Amino acid sequence: MYNTLLTHLENGILTITINRPEKLNALNKEVFNDLDGVMDEVYTHKEIKTVIITGAGTKAFVAGADITEFAGLNKEEAKKLAKRGQDVFFKIENSPKPVVAAVNGFALGGGCELAMACHFRICSDNAKFGQPEVNLGLIPGYGGTQRLTQLVGKGKSMELQMTAQLMDAAEALQWKLVNHVTTQEQLLTKTTEVLQTIQTKAPIAISKIIECINIAVVSDSAYTNGTTGYDKEVECFGECFTTSDMKEGTSAFVEKRKPQFKGE
Ligand code: COA
């Protein structure tokens, strides 16, 4: 269905694989269109509970925006390209269902930005992260200046983006860019295990966790509508009390049994 993506749905987990291995899965216009389309499916299809984004092959998650598409762009066209990338990545970041990046190699430029737009990241021990745009006379355009700063802090973000130096998996873990490091063979197994745990919890509560945590870090007022994270938390806490899952969860605790959540 998608030219540049492979998709596989199993036990509620949709695995999206960016599939341009001969170009190290670089993000061209078609990949963005496909990601946009598949995220619409994630938002609307009930059978999709959680999502993994990974890259085809053993070398790269995504080695960046497709640099060949930059040739000949004027200022306005370049701004449009950045806005398009940001919007697709906001769609991932604001997904009501958890999206985890399983980073299986190079995550550079737009690839690092894609991984950072996911709710969290797990990587294999061959992963390499970086924003090397200054090597091209550029800066990140798909949210990298903002999200890398949120994740690793201002000083490290400045240094990484000014020097174009790459971080290996151990450093990425140390700087909290990733939550876990595995072998290449174990990457999808570990990611699946974490998502299976999440899938035993109440889906509406999970979607509200995403909304509240995103407000704490998303600075774009178009997405926060001027609401503070604390206001949002109060509102979402209240809304949880209208769900049958909340009644089920609290009853199950009192009755000393496992809750059966329905996403209602
Ligand atoms: N855009 C377009 N094509 C890319 C690409 C990108 N971001 N990254 C890799 N490719 C292509 C290469 O051009 C090459 O294509 P070819 O075989 O038709 O020549 C193919 O993918 C394999 O890449 P190659 O450079 O030969 O692999 P390598 O192992 O020698 O180097 C990297 C790997 C990741 C270090 C190197 O590809 C690289 O530096 N890529 C660009 C990273 C970058 O600057 N990203 C930020 C972009 S904003």
Boltz pocket constraint, residues with backbone or C-beta under 6 A from the ligand:
constraints:
  - pocket:
      binder: B
      contacts: [[A, 21], [A, 22], [A, 23], [A, 24], [A, 26], [A, 63], [A, 64], [A, 65], [A, 66], [A, 67], [A, 68], [A, 106], [A, 108], [A, 109], [A, 110], [A, 132], [A, 133], [A, 135]]
      max_distance: 6.0
